[in-house]
Amino acid sequence: MLNFFRRSAKSFIIKVLLILLALSFMVWGVGNYIDQRNQLPVVEADGWAIGPLEFSQAYDQEFRRLRERFGGSLDKKTAEMLGLKMRTLNALINRHLLLKAGSDMHLTVSPEVLRRRIASTPAFQSEGTFSKERYELLLRSNRLTPVEFESQLTADIVSEQIRRTAGTLAVLPKVLAEDIYQLENEKRTAATLSLKPKDLEESIQTPDDELLAYMKKNSQRFMTKAKVKLKYAVLNTDSVRDAVTVTEEEIKEFYNEHNKEYQRAETRSARHILVKVDDKTTSEAAMEKIKQAQERLKGGESFEDVAKALSEDASAGQGGDLGEFGRGVMVGAFETVAFALETGKISDPVTTEYGIHLIRVDKINPAEIKPLESVATEIKTRIVESKAKDLVYERSSTFEDQLAASGALQTIAKDLQLTYKETDWMARDESGRSGVELEPKFLESAFSLTKGAVSTLIELSNGQFVALEVTDRQEPTPQTLDQARDAVVQAFKEEKAKEDARKIMGDVVKALNEGKPVEELAAMHAKIQSVTTNPFAQDGQEKEPGAKTKDVVFKLLPGKPNHPDIIEDEGRLVAVRLLKVVEAPQEGFKDAEKELVKKLEESIGMEQLTAYLNGLWKNANIKINHDVLDRL
């Protein structure tokens, strides 16, 4: 239909139709039509609703977050494929359900709690204390008034209180923790018999008559590649960057909002002498060696020479030099001492998980903030890129309108200053392409359109838009055996080897379940490998057995040790027999109990919260207006 309008856009009949259509909108009113649709909520429930504006704001916020995680390369169509629209809607519904529950329970937030929460938010702080100016600036930049923000924050706190209460486990039975500990830490041994189909390929014969029959049976696998010739126009930031302007005020505002990015934290340069504590060296012996180092330092020897002579760290050859480092790099005890020492002073012995250290700070590089003048160019570039992306989205509407009106890509590209290209013959998976020609959406459109067809506007990664026309097309045709011999032989051998391997291993599994000895079964074929494993844990890092075989072994029972089926695992067909279950040492439970109980409480607490929310959903009479949702 759209192509008909494009071809007929200049005809008298179409012009009359367009004029009549315009007049009908003038009589009935486009605005009234849109207003009536948008009056419908996205979600209706008992006592509350979610309107199109609330959903759109929440969705745009979640899209921006997700796009940042993807490095700016995510488009909205892909986000919808990832389920972002429904995840956003479910989160909003959960929020309203919790707020309704809070209202029914008469939960409130005192002004003092609200004040403390705002004051303790790092984003609203300057040099560690609450800044009213920063608070108001950030709200303005997000188009919020203090009243609106504090209302949202109050709702968040109420929702958080209910979530915490519903998701908190009262008492975790100790016996449950003990059983989980056993399941996670017991070890098992097994006998495995495995065969790689690949090992059978060399013995498989490939006569032409069988290859031809195989090609006929699998004709779609041995076709020439479809090829197309294209015209396409691309709208991206390169197309609009020259139209972007940035003011000095915008640069200053960006600098103020992102000043943490331009702060350089304090760093220090230090050296150390380390004596390790391990199976060979006790803490007492290590301390004696550290005392020797202290005596030599008091005797006038340089820190560098003593480190070279006594330190057991890789830095010993450089006189114990650790270079420059900031907070969060060294282990806790080491960092605490290093950032408390004065330049040139040597610490008392410091014990860490690596051993015992003596530390000397050589240089202190104080914290600093880069001045605006030194980062103005960088900020301007970032603002230009951000504005260019926004402008691309704005101009995509013009691109789409002109595409619908004429479909003449070269003319549109010239008018909008877009990148325009005409290709030679190209296949979907050939090398040598770059840019948008590598994009899956571009290729999907290029190879699904017929000759002469023009695509709709396609949104690609990194905020790019493209439209393309297939100027010529070659369909796939069957190949001859000579053309495809290598591929046919390889595919034929792989399939035949898999059939033969499955037959061999089927006999092995049958014999294994009949109780035949593993040694006897290993002799059934020269390529079968027999392995008796060392004891392994369910989540261990052992190479043997493979991951799928390991999962099967932990489902077997000592009374029924043989798995009844073939296991396909890492390119092998495997038969397995459980040999032994080694229980986890009970004394290890005491060390693991605290962390295990915490994990179980979090997991069961999440199940409780989910069950609570499911109950609220069930009783709320929720109705989702999918027609409204689809239009947003």
C-alpha positions in Angstrom: 0.0 0.0 0.0 2.8 2.4 0.9 4.7 1.7 -2.3 1.4 2.4 -4.2 1.2 5.8 -2.6 4.9 6.5 -3.3 4.5 5.6 -7.0 1.3 7.6 -7.3 2.2 10.6 -5.1 2.1 13.0 -8.1 -1.2 11.7 -9.6 -4.3 13.9 -9.6 -6.4 11.3 -7.8 -3.9 10.9 -4.9 -3.7 14.7 -4.5 -7.5 14.9 -4.2 -7.5 12.0 -1.6 -4.8 13.8 0.5 -6.7 17.1 0.4 -9.9 15.3 1.5 -8.0 13.5 4.3 -6.6 16.8 5.5 -10.0 18.4 5.5 -11.5 15.6 7.6 -8.9 16.1 10.3 -9.6 19.8 10.2 -13.4 19.1 10.8 -13.1 16.4 13.5 -9.8 17.6 15.0 -6.6 15.5 15.3 -6.0 16.8 18.8 -9.3 15.5 20.1 -8.6 12.1 18.7 -5.2 11.8 20.3 -6.5 13.2 23.6 -9.3 10.7 23.8 -6.9 7.8 23.2 -4.4 9.1 25.8 -7.1 9.5 28.5 -7.2 5.7 28.8 -4.7 4.4 31.4 -2.1 1.8 30.7 -3.1 -0.1 33.8 -6.3 0.0 35.8 -6.7 -1.6 39.3 -8.7 -1.2 42.5 -7.9 2.2 43.9 -5.1 3.2 41.5 -4.1 3.5 37.8 -0.9 4.0 35.7 -1.3 6.7 33.0 0.6 7.0 29.7 2.7 9.9 31.0 3.8 8.0 34.2 4.7 4.9 32.1 6.5 6.9 29.4 8.7 8.7 32.0 9.6 5.5 33.7 10.3 3.7 30.4 12.5 6.5 29.1 14.4 6.5 32.4 15.0 2.7 32.3 15.9 2.9 28.6 18.6 5.5 29.3 20.0 3.4 32.1 20.1 0.3 29.9 21.5 2.2 27.0 24.4 3.5 29.2 25.1 -0.1 30.2 25.4 -1.0 26.5 27.8 1.9 25.9 25.2 4.0 24.1 24.7 1.3 21.4 21.2 0.2 22.3 18.1 1.2 20.3 14.5 1.1 21.4 13.5 -1.8 19.2 16.2 -4.0 20.6 15.3 -2.8 24.1 11.7 -4.0 23.5 13.1 -7.4 22.2 14.9 -7.6 25.6 11.6 -7.2 27.3 12.3 -3.7 28.8 8.7 -2.5 28.2 7.1 -5.3 30.2 9.8 -5.2 32.9 9.2 -1.5 33.4 5.4 -2.0 33.5 5.8 -4.9 36.0 8.0 -2.7 38.2 5.5 0.1 38.2 2.6 -2.2 39.0 4.7 -3.7 41.9 5.4 -0.2 43.2 1.7 0.8 43.1 0.7 -2.5 44.8 3.2 -1.8 47.6 2.1 1.8 48.0 -1.6 0.7 48.1 -0.7 -1.9 50.8 1.2 0.8 52.7 -1.8 3.1 52.5 -4.1 0.4 53.8 -1.7 -0.2 56.7 -1.5 3.6 57.4 2.3 3.6 57.0 3.8 7.1 57.0 7.2 8.7 56.8 8.1 11.4 59.3 9.6 14.7 58.1 12.8 13.9 60.1 13.3 10.6 58.3 12.8 12.2 55.0 15.2 15.0 55.8 17.9 12.5 56.9 17.5 10.4 53.8 17.9 13.5 51.5 20.9 14.8 53.5 22.6 11.4 53.4 22.3 11.0 49.6 25.8 11.3 48.1 24.5 13.0 44.9 23.2 15.9 47.0 26.5 16.4 49.0 29.5 18.6 48.4 32.7 17.9 50.3 30.8 15.3 52.5 27.9 17.6 53.6 24.5 18.3 52.2 24.4 21.1 49.7 21.0 22.8 49.1 22.3 24.4 45.9 23.4 21.0 44.5 20.1 19.5 45.6 18.1 22.1 43.8 20.4 22.0 40.7 20.0 18.2 40.3 16.2 18.4 40.7 16.0 21.2 38.1 18.1 19.1 35.7 15.7 16.2 36.1 12.6 18.5 35.7 11.5 18.0 39.3 10.3 20.3 42.0 11.3 19.6 45.6 7.7 18.8 46.4 7.5 16.3 43.5 10.8 14.7 44.5 10.0 14.4 48.2 6.6 12.9 47.3 8.4 10.2 45.2 11.0 9.6 47.9 8.3 9.2 50.5 6.7 6.6 48.3 10.1 4.9 47.8 10.7 4.7 51.6 7.2 3.2 52.2 7.7 0.7 49.4 11.2 -0.2 50.8 9.7 -0.8 54.3 7.2 -3.2 53.0 9.7 -5.0 50.8 12.1 -5.4 53.7 9.4 -6.7 56.0 7.9 -9.1 53.5 11.3 -10.3 52.4 12.8 -10.9 55.9 12.9 -14.5 57.1 12.0 -15.0 60.8 13.9 -18.1 61.6 16.0 -20.4 59.4 16.1 -24.0 60.6 19.7 -25.1 61.3 19.0 -28.6 59.8 18.1 -26.9 56.5 21.5 -25.1 56.4 23.3 -28.4 57.3 21.5 -30.3 54.5 22.4 -27.5 51.9 26.0 -27.6 53.2 26.2 -31.3 52.6 24.7 -31.0 49.1 27.1 -28.3 48.1 30.2 -29.8 49.6 30.0 -33.6 49.3 32.2 -35.1 46.7 31.6 -38.1 44.3 33.7 -40.4 42.2 32.5 -41.9 39.0 33.5 -44.2 36.1 32.9 -42.7 32.6 33.1 -44.3 29.2 33.2 -41.8 26.4 33.5 -41.7 22.6 34.1 -38.7 20.4 32.2 -39.0 17.1 35.1 -36.9 15.6 37.4 -39.9 16.2 35.4 -42.1 13.9 35.4 -39.7 10.9 38.7 -40.8 9.4 37.4 -44.4 8.8 34.2 -43.3 7.0 34.2 -43.9 3.2 32.7 -41.3 0.9 31.6 -42.8 -2.5 30.1 -40.3 -4.9 26.7 -42.1 -5.1 26.2 -41.8 -1.3 27.4 -38.1 -1.4 24.9 -37.4 -4.2 22.1 -39.1 -2.2 23.1 -37.1 0.8 23.1 -33.8 -1.2 19.6 -34.6 -2.5 18.3 -35.3 1.0 19.9 -32.1 2.3 19.6 -29.9 -0.8 19.0 -26.7 1.2 22.4 -27.0 2.9 24.3 -26.9 -0.4 23.0 -23.9 -2.3 24.9 -20.9 -3.7 24.6 -17.8 -1.5 21.9 -15.2 -2.1 23.4 -11.9 -3.3 22.1 -8.4 -3.5 23.1 -5.0 -4.9 22.0 -2.1 -2.7 21.6 1.7 -2.4 21.4 3.0 1.1 21.5 6.3 3.1 22.7 6.6 6.7 21.7 9.2 9.3 24.1 9.3 12.2 25.9 11.8 14.4 28.4 12.6 11.6 25.4 13.9 9.6 24.4 16.5 12.2 27.5 17.3 14.2 28.1 20.6 12.3 24.6 21.8 13.3 25.3 21.5 17.0 26.2 24.5 19.1 27.4 24.6 22.7 27.4 27.7 25.0 29.9 28.5 27.8 27.0 28.3 30.2 26.2 24.7 29.2 29.9 23.8 29.7 29.9 25.3 33.2 26.6 23.6 34.1 27.9 20.2 32.9 31.1 20.7 34.9 29.2 21.5 38.1 26.9 18.4 37.6 29.8 16.1 36.9 32.5 17.5 39.2 33.2 14.1 40.8 34.5 13.0 37.4 37.1 15.7 37.5 38.3 15.0 41.1 41.7 13.3 41.5 41.8 11.4 44.8 44.9 11.3 47.0 47.5 8.8 46.0 50.8 7.7 47.5 54.0 6.2 46.4 55.5 3.7 48.8 57.9 0.8 49.3 57.6 -2.2 51.6 59.5 -5.2 53.0 57.4 -8.3 53.1 58.0 -11.6 55.0 55.4 -14.2 54.0 53.5 -16.4 56.5 52.7 -19.8 55.0 53.1 -23.5 55.5 56.9 -23.1 55.7 57.1 -20.0 57.8 55.2 -19.3 61.1 54.1 -15.9 62.3 56.8 -16.0 64.9 59.6 -16.8 62.4 58.3 -14.1 60.1 58.3 -11.5 62.9 61.9 -12.4 63.8 62.9 -11.7 60.2 61.1 -8.4 60.2 62.9 -7.5 63.4 66.2 -8.2 61.6 65.1 -5.8 58.9 64.3 -3.2 61.5 67.7 -3.5 63.1 69.5 -3.1 59.8 67.4 0.0 59.0 68.3 1.5 62.5 71.9 0.7 61.7 71.8 3.0 58.8 71.2 0.7 55.8 68.9 2.1 53.2 65.3 0.8 52.9 66.0 -0.2 49.3 69.0 -2.4 50.2 67.2 -4.1 53.1 64.2 -4.8 50.8 66.4 -6.3 48.1 68.1 -8.5 50.8 65.1 -9.7 52.9 61.8 -9.0 51.2 59.9 -12.0 49.8 57.7 -9.9 47.4 58.2 -9.6 43.6 59.0 -5.9 44.3 62.2 -6.9 46.1 64.4 -6.4 43.0 63.2 -2.8 42.8 64.0 -2.1 46.4 60.4 -2.8 47.5 58.9 -0.1 45.2 55.1 -0.5 44.8 54.7 2.6 42.6 51.8 5.0 43.0 48.4 3.8 44.3 45.2 5.2 45.6 42.6 3.9 48.1 40.9 0.6 47.4 44.0 -0.9 45.7 45.9 -2.4 48.7 44.4 -4.7 51.3 42.7 -3.0 54.3 45.4 -3.1 57.0 48.2 -2.1 54.5 46.1 0.8 53.1 45.2 2.1 56.6 48.8 2.4 57.6 50.1 3.6 54.2 47.6 6.5 54.2 48.4 7.5 57.8 52.2 7.6 57.5 54.2 10.8 56.9 56.6 11.0 54.0 59.9 9.1 54.8 58.6 7.5 57.9 58.8 3.7 58.4 55.8 1.9 59.9 55.7 -0.6 62.7 55.1 -4.2 61.5 51.8 -4.6 59.7 50.1 -8.0 59.4 48.0 -8.8 56.3 46.8 -12.0 54.6 50.1 -11.9 52.6 52.4 -11.8 55.7 54.1 -9.1 57.7 55.2 -5.8 56.2 57.3 -2.8 56.9 56.1 0.2 54.9 57.7 3.5 53.9 55.8 6.3 52.1 58.1 8.1 49.6 55.6 10.6 48.2 52.1 12.0 48.9 50.1 13.2 45.9 47.2 15.2 47.5 43.7 15.2 46.1 42.8 17.9 43.6 40.0 19.0 41.3 40.8 19.7 37.6 40.0 23.3 36.8 37.2 24.0 34.3 39.7 25.5 31.9 41.7 22.3 31.6 38.6 20.1 30.8 36.4 22.5 28.9 37.4 21.1 25.5 36.6 17.5 26.7 33.3 18.6 28.1 32.3 20.4 24.9 33.0 17.3 22.9 30.8 15.2 25.3 28.0 17.8 25.0 28.3 17.9 21.2 28.0 14.1 21.0 25.0 14.1 23.3 23.2 16.8 21.4 24.1 15.2 18.1 22.5 11.9 19.2 19.3 13.9 20.2 19.4 15.7 16.9 19.7 12.4 15.0 16.5 11.2 16.7 14.7 14.5 15.8 15.9 14.4 12.1 14.9 10.7 11.8 11.3 11.9 11.7 12.1 14.1 8.6 14.0 11.2 7.1 11.1 8.9 7.6 8.6 11.4 6.1 10.7 12.0 3.0 11.2 8.3 2.6 7.4 7.7 2.7 6.8 10.6 0.3 9.3 9.6 -2.4 11.7 6.7 -1.5 14.4 8.4 -3.6 17.4 7.7 -1.4 20.0 9.6 -3.3 17.8 12.8 -3.3 17.0 12.4 0.4 20.7 11.9 1.2 21.7 15.0 -0.6 18.9 17.1 0.9 19.6 15.9 4.5 23.4 15.6 4.0 23.4 11.9 4.8 26.0 9.3 3.9 25.0 7.6 0.6 26.4 4.5 -1.0 25.7 2.1 -3.8 27.2 -1.4 -3.4 28.4 -4.1 -5.8 27.1 -7.7 -5.3 27.3 -8.8 -1.7 26.5 -11.9 0.3 25.2 -11.9 3.8 28.3 -13.5 5.4 31.1 -12.3 3.2 34.1 -10.5 4.6 35.3 -7.0 3.7 32.2 -5.1 4.9 32.3 -2.3 7.5 30.0 0.2 9.2 26.2 -0.3 8.9 26.8 -3.2 6.5 27.8 -5.4 9.5 24.6 -4.6 11.4 22.2 -7.6 11.8 19.1 -5.4 11.1 20.6 -4.0 8.0 21.4 -7.4 6.6 18.0 -8.8 7.6 16.3 -6.1 5.6 18.7 -6.3 2.7 18.2 -10.0 2.2 14.4 -10.1 2.9 13.4 -7.4 0.4 12.6 -8.1 -3.3 14.3 -6.4 -6.2 13.3 -2.8 -6.4 11.8 -2.6 -2.9 12.7 0.2 -0.5 12.9 -0.5 3.2 11.3 1.5 6.0 13.5 3.5 8.2 15.7 1.1 10.3 17.1 2.1 13.7 20.6 0.5 14.2 23.0 0.6 17.1 24.7 3.8 18.3 21.7 5.8 17.4 22.1 5.4 13.6 19.2 5.2 11.1 19.4 3.7 7.6 17.1 3.1 4.7 18.0 0.9 1.8 16.8 -0.2 -1.7 17.6 -3.5 -3.3 18.6 -2.6 -6.9 19.3 -6.2 -8.0 19.1 -9.7 -6.5 20.5 -13.2 -7.2 18.6 -16.1 -5.6 20.3 -19.2 -4.2 20.6 -22.1 -6.7 21.6 -25.8 -6.0 25.3 -26.5 -6.2 26.9 -29.5 -8.1 28.9 -32.1 -6.2 32.1 -30.7 -7.7 31.3 -27.2 -6.5 30.4 -28.3 -2.9 32.5 -31.5 -2.5 34.6 -30.3 0.5 31.5 -29.2 2.4 29.4 -32.2 1.4 32.2 -34.7 2.4 32.7 -33.0 5.8 29.0 -32.8 6.6 28.5 -36.5 5.4 31.3 -37.7 7.6 30.1 -35.7 10.7 26.6 -37.1 10.4 27.7 -40.7 9.7 30.2 -40.6 12.6 27.5 -39.3 15.0 25.2 -42.2 13.9 27.9 -44.8 14.4 29.0 -43.3 17.7 25.5 -43.3 19.1 25.0 -46.9 18.1 28.3 -47.9 19.8 27.5 -46.0 22.9 23.9 -47.2 23.0 25.3 -50.8 23.3 27.7 -49.6 26.0 24.9 -48.0 28.1 22.8 -51.1 27.8 25.6 -53.3 29.0 26.4 -50.9 31.8 22.9 -51.0 33.0 23.1 -54.8 32.9 25.9 -54.6 35.5 28.8 -55.4 33.2 32.3 -54.3 34.5 33.6 -51.0 33.2 36.9 -52.6 32.0 34.9 -55.1 29.8 32.9 -52.2 28.2 36.0 -50.2 27.5 37.1 -52.9 25.2 34.0 -52.8 23.0 35.7 -50.2 20.7 39.2 -49.0 20.2 38.2 -45.3 20.4 36.3 -45.6 23.7 38.1 -43.8 26.6 37.6 -45.1 30.2 38.2 -42.8 33.1 37.8 -43.3 36.9 37.5 -39.8 38.3 39.1 -38.3 41.4 36.6 -37.1 44.0 34.9 -34.0 42.7 32.4 -31.4 44.0 29.3 -30.3 42.2 30.7 -26.8 41.5 34.4 -27.8 41.4 36.8 -26.8 38.6 38.0 -30.3 37.7 38.3 -31.1 34.0 36.9 -34.6 34.4 34.1 -35.2 34.2 32.5 -32.6 31.9 29.8 -30.2 33.2 26.8 -32.2 31.9 28.2 -35.5 33.1 28.9 -33.9 36.5 25.3 -32.8 36.8 24.1 -36.3 36.0 26.4 -37.9 38.6 25.0 -35.7 41.4 21.5 -36.9 40.5 22.4 -40.6 40.8 21.7 -42.6 43.9 24.1 -45.2 45.4 21.3 -47.8 45.0 20.9 -46.9 41.3 24.4 -45.9 40.2 24.0 -46.2 36.4 22.6 -43.5 34.2 20.2 -45.1 31.8 20.9 -42.8 28.8 23.8 -41.5 26.7 25.0 -38.1 27.8 26.2 -35.6 25.2 28.9 -33.6 26.8 31.6 -31.3 25.2 31.6 -33.2 21.9 31.6 -36.6 23.5 29.0 -39.3 24.0 29.3 -40.5 27.6 28.1 -43.4 29.7 28.5 -43.0 33.5 28.4 -45.1 36.7 28.5 -43.6 40.2 31.2 -45.3 42.3 31.2 -43.5 45.7 29.7 -40.6 47.6 32.2 -38.8 50.0 30.3 -36.8 52.6 31.5 -33.3 53.5 33.5 -33.0 56.8 31.1 -31.8 59.5 33.7 -29.5 61.1 33.7 -27.4 57.9 30.0 -26.5 58.5 31.0 -24.2 61.4 33.2 -22.1 59.1 30.6 -22.0 56.3 27.5 -21.6 58.4 27.4 -17.8 58.7 27.7 -17.1 54.9 25.5 -20.0 54.0 22.7 -18.9 56.4 22.9 -15.4 54.9 22.6 -16.7 51.3 19.6 -18.9 52.3 17.9 -16.1 54.2 18.3 -13.8 51.1 17.0 -16.5 48.7 14.0 -17.6 50.9 13.3 -13.9 51.7 13.1 -13.2 48.0 10.7 -16.1 47.5 8.5 -14.7 50.4 8.5 -11.2 48.8 7.6 -12.7 45.4 4.7 -14.7 47.0 3.5 -11.6 48.8 3.5 -9.6 45.5 1.8 -12.4 43.7 -1.0 -12.2 46.3 -1.3 -8.5 45.9 -1.5 -9.0 42.1 -4.2 -11.6 42.5 -6.4 -9.4 44.7 -6.0 -6.1 42.8 -8.1 -6.8 39.7 -5.4 -5.5 37.5 -6.3 -4.7 33.9 -3.5 -3.9 31.3 -4.7 -1.9 28.3 -2.4 -3.5 25.7 -3.7 -1.2 22.9 -2.5 1.9 24.9 0.8 0.2 25.9 1.6 -0.8 22.3 1.2 2.8 21.1 3.7 4.1 23.7 
